[in-house]
Amino acid sequence: MEEKTPRPEPERTFKFKVDNKQFEQKEQFITGAQIKALVNAPAAYGVWLVVPGPAEDDEIGENEKADLGRPGVEKFITGPKQTTEGCHELSA
């Protein structure tokens, strides 16, 4: 009887979108800085993981890792961070 050699498992790739552009990579985790680099986002921009429904999107920090291994295709957006610097309410 012949012994069956186990077939190597195909390499898994993780698909995700950043600003509506499709990407894929072999690593399961990606940082906010890596996401911004893919779309040449300015350093001052933030990265958010799009959360379906009425919930707020999750901000991904520069060194924070996002897990691409969840079911479905993760969608990220980049953009200017909201700031309230320089905004002061004037009282009458």
Secondary structure, 3 states (H helix, E strand, C coil): CCCCCCCCCCCCCEEEEECCEEEEECCCEEEHHHHHHHCCCCCCEEEEECCCCCCCCEEECCCCEEECCCCCCEEEEEEECCCCCCCCCCCC
